[in-house]
Each structure stands twice: as structure tokens, then as C-alpha cells.
Amino acid sequence: MEVTNQAHTTFLRGMMSKSLRDWDIRLPHVEFAYNRSPCYTISNSHFEACYGLNPFTPFDLIHIPQESKVSFEDEERAKEIKKLYEQLRAQIEKINEQYKAKANESCTNLKFQSGDFVWLHLRKKRSPSRRKRKLMARGDGPYNIVQKVGDNAYKIELPGE
């Protein structure tokens, strides 16, 4: 949402007059321009993802009612839209995997055993009794691991307990 708002703000700045009072009149045009511009994740515009076409004007989106009957053209169009959605889903999954790989690039998976000693990173929200002020030490330890609870969760022996 923040990226969308930032793009809308940029579009509005480019369209604004000196009075700055007509932004609400120009907002529908900005929204149409944003929905018509290609998105990095899906490599298509939002209109293409939703309707299967990229309209030039808002009038291109108006549906003209016709007789309600099934035609072969409608079935073919439905198949095309389903194919487009499958392609978009594959593209989104591909981009998400790239984001995941980039985010986890520097992560290391540490494995500890019972009897190992570790240092704790204390956060004010998680351990308010041990870190009351922001100038106190952020790390504390070493603590002895008593038991492995999960893949990334351990029970430690705290002093005085």
C-alpha cells in the first residue's frame, strides 16, 4: 500500500496546477494511469491482470449489455483469461522465490545442542524485566541450553531460577 500511495503521489505531483486545490478532480485520472502502467511482479498492468486487456480510455471498460446466451467466443475468452491467470500465478510465484532467495541470502541456520552456551539479544518488548532502558546492554549471557524445544527454539537455564 505504501508503494501504491507513493506512486499515486508522484503521478499527482506531475498533474497538479499551481492552485493545488483540484487534486480530488485529478485523482481518478491518476488511478487510471496507475492501473494501466505495467507492474514489475506480474509484468502486466493491473487492468490486464483483471480484465485481460489494457484500455486506452475508461470508456473501453464499459460493458455493453447484449442478449444473455452462451457463445463459443465467450468460452474461448474464458479459456484465455484462465490461461492468463495461470501465467500470472506462475510469474508471481517466480518473483516471490527471487525475493525469498534475496532476503535469505545472508541468513545462516545455526544448530545448537543441549549443553551449548549462547548469548541472548535482549529486546525491550520481549524481556522488559532485563532491559528497562535503551542504554542498557543489548546482549546478555552466556546461558546454558537445557533442552531443544523446536527447530529454532531452545529452553535455557537462567541464573536465579
Helices and strands as residue ranges (DSSP letters): H 2-15, H 23-36, H 46-51, G 58-61, H 72-103, E 117-121, E 139-148, E 154-157
